[in-house]
Amino acid sequence: MLSNPYPWIASALLLIPGALVAIAAHELGHGLVAYWLGDRTPRNRGFLSLANPRKFFSVYGLLMMLFWRVGWGERIPVNEYRQQSLWQRFAYILGGPAANLLLAVVFGLATRPLALYVNYTTVVMSPLGYLATILYAAYFANLSVMAFNLLPVPGFDGWEIVEVLFRRRFPRFFMDVSMRRLQIQQVLILLLFVGQFFAGNLLNVVLVPFYAPAATVILGGCSGYIGLFPCLPSASL
């Protein structure tokens, strides 16, 4: 990247529309499931409307999307007491990743006939090239946001799944983790940054179980983006 930053910058610019769609869809997915479960909080607070889309986005989550190709948004406020049963809780937690997966399928299928025109290393291309690349970037962004948020990290959907399954058995442990969530996230981000210099992008490894299978099914093979390639060599396009 340092020797020739142009492809990296071009890929970041081309990723912006897809990143905005992916992050907003993820949070809307959570909010819509909560609403379908009888919680009117998201609608009453205006979070089921696109009139002010800025409320879905976190500055840090967007910056992570541009620099590390993974990100998150601002969680829509809900009344968790409306989620009484185990399946309701799981439905709410998986609403965000499911929305991303659905959009990844849509954008991925739209990309397939235009695959030869995809080029995210430059901003100088034909109109068909722009269309193909923006569609592919949106496909990638949705899979990336889905996979990243499924990691079992405190504050993410993956951790909430673990908590639902085991909180009753280990209440003190989960309470301690909840109180130290910010510190844990800061340590993990530091490890991600430091690891870049010694072992490459660790996200290329930890995201594989969530990203690679979906990518392989949608496009017939796994492919990533400049800065993030969470694919097994045997499954790569």
N, C-alpha and C positions, 0 to 999 in steps of 0.2 A: 504493500500500500504506500509506503514512504517513497519508494523509488519511482512509482508512477501512480499518483493519487487520482488521476482523471477517471479511470473505470470505476473506482470505489465511489467517487462523488456522483458520477452519472447514475450508478445503481441506486444510491441513496435517494436522489431526486425522483427517479422513476418509481421508487417504492412508496413514496408519500401517499398517493391516492389509495393504494391498497392497504397501507397501514391504518389510515383513518377509518376506512370501511371495516377492517377486521376488528379494531379495538371497540368501535361503536357497536358493532354487531355482537361482540362478546358480552358487553354489559347489557345491551338490550335483551339478549337471550336470557340472562338471569332475571331481568325485570319482568319480561313477559311470562315466564314460568311462574314467578311469584304472583303475578296478577291472575293467571289462570287457576292458581291454587286458592284464590279468594282474597288475596292481599291487595287492597286498593292504595297502599302507600305509594308505590311507584307512579301511578297515574295521578294521584292527588298532588304530588310534588312536581309534576310535569316531566318525569323522566321517561315516559313512553311517547314523547313527542320529539320530533327533530327540529323544532322551532329554534332551539338553542343547543346545537350539537357540542359546544365547548364543554358542557357539563359532563360529558362522557370521558374526557381525556385528562390524563395525568401528565404534567410536564416531564417528569422523570421517566414515565412509561414511554412517551413518544421519543425522548432522547435515546433511550435504550433501543428502541426500534430502529432508529437511524444508524446508531453506532454498532449495536450488537445483533440487530435483526430479530430481536424478541422484545415484547413489551406488554403493557397492561394499561387499564383505564381506571377511572374512578368508580368504585362500586356503587351501584344504585341502592339507596336506602330501602330496606324491606322490614317487615315485621316477622321475625323468625318464629314467633309463637303461632303463626298461621301454619307452619310446617310441622304438624303434629306427628305424622307417621314417618317411618324410615324411608319409604318410597317417595314421599313428598320432599323430604330433605335431599335425597339423591337426585330427584328431578330438578330441584332448584340448582344444586351444585353443578350438574351436568348441562344445564340450559345454555350457559355461555360457550363451552366447548362444542356442544351440538350445533349451535348457530354458526360457529366458525367452520365446522366440518361440512355443513350444508353448503355454505358459500364456496368453500374450497372445491367441492364437487362441481358446482355451477361454473365457477371461473376455470377450473381445470378442464372440463369438457369443452368449454368455449375456446380454450387455448389449443387443444389437440390438433384441429385442422390447420392452425396457424403456427405450429411449433417451429417451422423452418425460419420464420421471420422474427423470432424472439432474440433480442440482443440488448442485454441490460448493461453493457459496458460503454455505451455512448448515448448521447442525446441527439445525435445527428443521424436520422434514418427516415425511411419513407413513412407515409401515413399508416400503411398496413403494418409496418414495423412497430410504430408507436402503439397501435391497437393490440397487437400480439404481446408486446412486452408489458404493457399496463395490465392486461388480463393475466399474464403469467405472474407478475409481481403481486397482484391481488390474491391469486391462488396461493402463492408462497406465504404471503403475510397471514392469511387465515390459518393455514396449517401451522405456521410458526407460533402464532398467538395461542392456538389450541394446545399444541404440544407443551409450550412453556408453562402455561397455566395448569397443566395436569401434573407438573412436577410436585412431589410431596414436600414442598417448602412452606413453612408457616406463612399464612396470608394468601396462599394460592388454592385453587380448587382441589388440586391433588391432595393437599394437606387436610382440607375439610373432609374429604372422603375417608382418609385415615382416622380423623377425629371422630366422625360419626360411628365408625366401626369399633373403635377401641376406647372412647372417652369414658364410658361407664366402668371399664375395667381398670383404667389408669387415670383417674380424674386429676390427681395432683400433678402428674407429669404434664398433661395437656394444659393445666392452668399455668404451670411454670413456663412452658413454651410460649403461651399466649402473652405473658407478661414480658417476655424477652424477644418477642417477634422482630422488632425493629433491629435489635442488635444482631440477631441471627441473620437477617437479610443483609445487613451491612457487611458482616464477615463473609458471607457467600459471594457478594459482589466483589469484595477485595480479593478473594481466592480466584474468582473468574478473571479479574484483571491481571493478577500476578501470574496465574497459570498460563496466560497467553504467551509469556516470554519463555516458559520452560517446556510446556507440553502442547502448545497450540490452543485453539478454542475448545474449552472443555464442553461447551454446549453441543459441539458436533458429536459427542459421545452420549451425554445424558439424555438428549432429546430423541435419540434413535428409536427407542421402543414405542414412542407416541407418534413420531413424524413419519418414519420410513414405511410402516405398513400401510398407512392411509395414502401416502404419496404413490406407492407401488400399485395400489388398487385403482386410484383415480387416473394416473397417467400411464400405467403399464410399466413403470420403473420409477426409481427414486431420483430426484434432482433437487438441488438447493439453490443458493443464490450467493453472490459475492459476499463473503463474511460469515456465511453459515451454510454448512453442508452436512446435515445430520442423517447420512445414508451409509448403509453397509456397502462395501465395494462391489459385492456380488449383485446388489439390487439397483445399482446406479444406472441411469440412462446413458 
